[in-house]
Amino acid sequence: DDTETSICQFGLSTKHLNQVGPAIQKHAWTYTAGDWKGQIHYAVIGPNLAPATRYYYRVGDTHSDLWSDTFDFTTPALLTPNWISRLYIYGDMGTFMPMGFEVTDAMKKYNAKVPQKVPLDYLVHAGDISYASTGEPKEMEWIWDLWADQVEPLAAHWPYMVTVGNHEKFYNFTAFRNRFRTPDINGGLGNFFYSYDHLGIHWVSMSTERYENLYSVGSKQYEWMEKDLAKAIANRKNVPWIVVVGHRPPYSSDKATDSGPLRVDLEPLWKKYKVDLVVAGHMHCYERTFPVYNNLVNMSGVEKDLQTYRNPSEPVYLVIGTAGALIDEKWVEPQPAWSANRFQHYGFGEITANQTVLHFKFIQWDKIDEAKDEMVLIKI
């Protein structure tokens, strides 16, 4: 709906939404690509929110008295040496084609039913978001709306961080450009490449779509990433973990892998700045590597369980393209030496991290009571 203003009312209970963010006059926009008809509204929650505090909020317009449902969220705690954080991470979701709804529902059930000592903080989506283009020569914008309804039970309560994928390319990435707002603290390029800190993890979200955003040496994205990583490594005492997220995987033993020169162009940079973890989607499968550089495995620090990596000297890679898009992959045989585990099941990743340990789990959508795979990175 078109409104006079976009306002957020918020407070410490549903009955006392007695704080109001600044009114954003006429701050709504639309786009016409794909014949979409609708309004995207921007509203501010805050300023001066207290840390580690649950707030309730709704957005709308006092003039028309049109309001959203009331939702809640919890602000991050302050960064201290005892910080701890938990998130979900995955790529390649979609809606009904065939399992996007089911994996989303599995995350909700997992968060509600499995005992969690650490509350959920945020979600990271490694590209190929709604699949509004699947099976069609053009993008169907109503599928973007359907996807937004699907993830609302998550995205209305926790920050939903996105990375661009190849299925966002339609109409010059119009839906992706307009439907998301991402941090811009280190001079990135809108939703395409940006970085942020959440407690003790520094996140670098990059574009692997080189037809739109080059990443070779000397390109704008490469130069931005090197400056960003240099700042991150200088701050490592406070923020010890560096994680890169991009859609196409630098390492994958899926036969259909089509990542171009990604590994050749960027792997030396990630090694130089001691990136801990690189997460991707694109291939509709799950795969975890050992610490690896230039296709050579470094098993120093890898314990006998082959899941615990103590002070690894090379980055570790995950492919988690399992959040709903059709899985029908074929593996390279024999399994490469750098590939620690691989399988084809729908599900999502979970990361729980503190100052010295990053614990990753893969949760299969229909077996949420146990992890299908695990990995522990340890810094001492």
C-alpha positions in Angstrom: 0.0 0.0 0.0 1.1 3.6 -0.6 1.4 5.6 2.6 2.3 9.1 3.7 5.1 8.0 6.0 6.9 4.9 7.0 7.1 4.6 10.8 8.3 1.9 13.2 6.6 1.8 16.6 8.5 -0.3 19.1 8.8 -1.0 22.8 9.5 -3.6 25.5 6.1 -5.3 25.3 3.4 -5.8 22.8 1.1 -3.5 24.8 3.6 -0.7 25.1 4.9 0.2 21.6 5.6 3.6 23.0 8.8 4.4 21.2 8.8 5.7 17.6 11.6 5.7 15.1 12.1 8.8 13.0 9.4 9.2 10.4 10.7 8.6 6.9 8.7 10.9 4.7 7.6 9.2 1.5 10.4 6.7 1.8 8.9 4.0 -0.2 9.7 2.8 -3.7 8.6 0.3 -6.3 9.9 -1.2 -9.5 8.2 -2.4 -12.7 10.4 -5.2 -13.9 8.4 -8.3 -14.5 5.2 -6.3 -14.2 5.5 -6.3 -10.4 3.0 -4.0 -8.6 3.7 -3.2 -5.0 5.5 -0.9 -2.6 8.7 -1.4 -0.6 8.8 0.6 2.6 11.8 1.7 4.6 11.5 2.4 8.3 14.0 2.9 11.2 13.9 1.0 14.5 15.7 3.1 17.0 18.1 4.8 17.5 19.7 4.1 20.9 18.6 0.5 21.4 19.9 -1.2 24.5 22.1 -4.3 24.0 20.8 -7.8 24.6 17.3 -6.6 24.9 14.1 -7.9 23.4 12.0 -5.3 21.6 8.5 -5.6 20.0 7.7 -3.6 16.9 5.3 -3.0 14.0 5.7 -0.8 10.9 3.1 1.3 9.2 1.6 4.7 8.8 -0.4 6.7 11.3 -2.2 8.7 8.6 -3.8 5.7 7.0 -3.7 3.5 10.1 -2.2 0.7 8.2 0.1 -1.5 10.3 2.0 -4.8 10.0 1.6 -7.5 12.6 3.7 -7.1 15.7 7.0 -8.9 15.8 9.9 -9.1 18.2 13.7 -9.2 18.0 16.6 -9.2 20.4 19.5 -6.8 20.0 23.1 -8.3 20.0 25.0 -8.4 23.3 28.1 -6.2 23.7 31.3 -7.7 22.4 33.3 -9.1 25.4 36.0 -11.9 25.6 33.1 -14.2 26.6 31.0 -13.6 23.6 29.1 -16.5 21.9 26.9 -16.4 18.9 24.7 -18.8 16.8 23.4 -18.6 13.3 21.9 -20.6 10.4 23.7 -20.6 7.0 22.7 -22.1 3.6 22.1 -21.4 0.0 19.8 -22.3 -2.9 16.3 -22.2 -1.3 13.4 -21.3 -3.5 9.8 -22.0 -2.4 7.9 -25.0 -3.8 10.6 -26.3 -6.2 10.6 -28.7 -4.4 11.7 -28.2 -0.7 12.1 -24.5 0.2 9.0 -24.5 2.4 10.1 -27.7 4.1 13.6 -26.6 4.9 12.3 -23.2 6.2 9.9 -25.1 8.4 12.7 -27.4 9.6 14.7 -24.4 10.8 11.6 -23.1 12.7 11.1 -26.5 14.3 14.8 -26.9 15.1 14.9 -23.5 16.7 11.8 -24.3 18.8 12.2 -27.9 19.7 15.9 -28.6 20.0 17.3 -27.4 23.3 19.5 -24.4 22.6 21.7 -22.9 25.3 22.7 -20.1 22.8 19.8 -18.1 21.2 19.7 -17.7 17.5 21.3 -14.4 16.4 20.9 -14.2 12.6 20.7 -16.0 9.2 23.0 -16.0 6.2 21.7 -16.9 2.8 24.5 -17.7 0.3 22.7 -16.8 -2.9 19.9 -18.2 -5.2 17.2 -16.9 -2.9 13.7 -17.2 -4.3 14.2 -18.9 -7.7 11.7 -16.6 -9.2 13.0 -17.6 -12.6 13.0 -21.3 -12.5 11.7 -22.9 -15.7 10.9 -19.6 -17.3 12.8 -17.3 -19.6 11.9 -14.4 -17.3 11.5 -13.8 -13.6 8.1 -14.2 -12.0 7.9 -11.4 -9.3 5.1 -13.0 -7.4 7.5 -15.8 -6.4 9.6 -13.2 -4.7 6.5 -12.3 -2.7 5.8 -15.9 -1.9 9.3 -16.4 -0.7 9.1 -13.4 1.5 6.0 -14.8 3.1 7.8 -18.1 3.5 10.7 -16.7 5.5 8.8 -14.0 7.4 8.7 -16.2 10.6 12.5 -16.1 10.5 13.3 -12.8 8.9 10.9 -10.7 11.0 12.7 -11.8 14.1 16.4 -12.2 13.1 18.6 -10.3 10.7 18.5 -12.0 7.3 21.8 -11.4 5.5 22.0 -12.2 1.7 24.6 -12.8 -0.9 23.9 -12.5 -4.6 23.7 -15.6 -6.8 23.2 -16.3 -10.5 19.4 -16.7 -10.1 19.1 -13.1 -8.9 20.4 -11.8 -12.3 17.1 -11.2 -14.1 16.2 -7.7 -15.1 19.7 -6.6 -14.1 19.2 -7.9 -10.6 16.3 -5.5 -10.0 14.5 -7.5 -7.4 17.7 -8.2 -5.5 18.7 -4.6 -5.6 15.4 -3.3 -4.4 14.2 -5.9 -1.8 17.2 -5.9 0.5 19.3 -3.4 2.4 22.7 -4.5 3.6 25.4 -2.8 5.7 27.8 -0.4 3.9 30.5 0.2 6.5 33.7 -0.4 4.5 32.8 1.0 1.1 31.4 -2.0 -0.7 28.9 -2.0 -3.5 25.4 -2.2 -2.2 24.0 -5.7 -1.8 26.7 -7.1 -4.2 29.7 -7.0 -1.9 29.9 -5.8 1.6 31.2 -6.7 5.1 30.1 -6.5 8.7 31.1 -7.7 12.2 28.7 -9.6 14.4 30.3 -10.1 17.7 33.5 -12.1 17.1 32.9 -13.0 13.4 33.9 -10.7 10.5 31.8 -11.5 7.5 32.8 -10.8 3.9 29.9 -11.2 1.5 31.1 -11.2 -2.1 29.7 -11.5 -5.6 30.9 -14.5 -7.6 29.0 -13.3 -10.6 31.9 -12.0 -12.6 29.8 -11.0 -15.6 28.4 -8.3 -13.2 31.2 -7.9 -10.6 34.7 -8.8 -11.6 36.9 -10.2 -8.8 40.3 -10.6 -10.6 43.4 -8.8 -9.3 43.0 -5.1 -9.9 39.2 -5.1 -10.1 37.1 -2.9 -7.8 35.8 -6.0 -5.8 39.3 -7.4 -5.4 40.8 -4.1 -4.2 37.8 -3.6 -1.8 38.2 -7.1 -0.4 41.9 -6.8 0.2 41.5 -3.5 2.1 38.6 -5.1 4.1 40.6 -8.2 5.0 43.6 -6.1 6.0 41.4 -4.2 8.5 39.9 -7.5 9.7 43.2 -9.1 10.4 44.4 -6.0 12.3 41.3 -6.4 14.5 41.7 -10.1 15.0 42.3 -9.9 18.8 38.8 -8.6 19.2 37.1 -10.3 16.2 39.0 -13.6 15.8 37.0 -15.3 13.0 37.0 -14.2 9.3 34.3 -15.9 7.1 33.9 -15.3 3.4 30.5 -16.0 1.8 30.0 -16.2 -2.0 27.5 -18.1 -4.1 29.7 -20.2 -6.4 32.1 -22.6 -4.6 35.9 -22.4 -5.0 36.1 -26.1 -4.1 33.4 -28.6 -5.1 33.6 -32.2 -6.4 30.2 -31.8 -8.1 30.7 -32.6 -11.8 28.6 -29.6 -12.8 30.8 -27.0 -10.9 31.2 -23.9 -13.0 33.0 -21.4 -10.7 35.4 -20.1 -13.4 38.7 -18.6 -12.1 37.3 -17.9 -8.6 39.8 -20.1 -6.8 42.8 -19.0 -8.9 42.0 -15.3 -8.5 41.1 -15.2 -4.8 42.6 -18.2 -3.0 46.1 -16.5 -2.5 44.3 -13.4 -1.0 42.4 -15.6 1.4 45.5 -17.4 2.5 47.5 -14.2 2.9 44.9 -12.8 5.3 44.3 -16.1 7.0 40.6 -16.5 6.2 39.2 -19.2 8.4 36.1 -20.4 6.4 34.7 -19.9 2.9 31.0 -20.8 2.5 29.1 -21.2 -0.8 26.0 -22.7 -2.4 25.3 -23.0 -6.1 25.9 -26.8 -6.3 22.8 -28.5 -4.9 24.7 -30.7 -2.5 26.7 -30.6 0.7 30.5 -30.8 0.9 33.1 -30.0 3.6 36.8 -29.8 2.8 39.9 -30.4 4.9 42.2 -27.3 5.2 43.3 -26.9 1.6 45.3 -24.5 -0.6 45.9 -24.9 -4.4 44.3 -28.3 -4.3 46.8 -29.5 -1.7 45.5 -30.8 1.6 47.2 -29.7 4.8 46.3 -32.2 7.5 48.4 -30.5 10.2 46.1 -30.0 13.1 43.4 -32.3 11.7 42.5 -34.7 14.5 41.7 -38.4 14.2 38.0 -37.9 14.0 38.6 -35.9 10.7 36.1 -33.3 12.0 38.2 -31.3 14.4 40.7 -28.8 12.9 43.1 -27.3 15.4 44.8 -24.1 14.3 44.5 -25.0 10.6 47.0 -23.2 8.4 44.8 -23.1 5.3 41.1 -22.0 4.8 38.3 -24.6 5.1 35.5 -24.6 2.5 31.8 -25.5 2.8 29.2 -26.0 0.1 25.6 -25.8 1.5 23.4 -25.5 -1.6 20.7 -27.6 0.1 18.0 -25.3 1.3 15.3 -26.4 -1.1 16.4 -26.3 -4.8 16.2 -29.6 -6.7 19.0 -32.0 -5.8 20.1 -34.3 -8.6 23.9 -34.0 -8.7 26.7 -36.3 -10.0 30.0 -36.6 -8.1 33.6 -36.5 -9.5 35.1 -39.9 -8.8 37.2 -40.8 -7.0 36.5 -38.3 -4.2 39.3 -35.7 -4.1 41.7 -35.9 -1.2 40.6 -32.4 -0.1 37.0 -33.5 0.2 36.3 -34.6 3.8 32.6 -35.3 3.5 29.9 -34.9 0.8 26.3 -36.0 0.3 23.0 -35.0 -1.2 20.4 -34.2 1.4 18.2 -31.1 2.0 19.0 -29.1 5.1 20.8 -26.1 6.5 24.0 -25.3 8.4 24.3 -24.0 12.0 27.4 -22.2 13.3 28.0 -21.7 17.0 31.2 -19.7 17.8 33.1 -18.1 20.6 36.6 -16.6 20.9 38.4 -19.9 20.4 35.9 -22.4 18.8 33.7 -22.3 15.7 31.4 -25.4 15.7 29.5 -26.1 12.5 26.7 -28.6 12.1 24.7 -29.7 9.0 21.1 -30.4 10.0 19.1 -32.6 7.7 15.6 -31.3 7.2 13.8 -34.4 8.3 16.2 -35.5 11.1 16.6 -32.4 13.1 17.5 -34.2 16.4 21.0 -35.0 15.2 23.7 -33.5 13.0 24.3 -35.2 9.6 27.9 -33.7 9.6 30.0 -31.6 12.0 33.2 -29.7 12.0 35.0 -27.9 14.8 37.6 -25.2 14.2 39.8 -24.4 17.2 42.1 -21.4 17.7 44.6 -21.6 20.6 
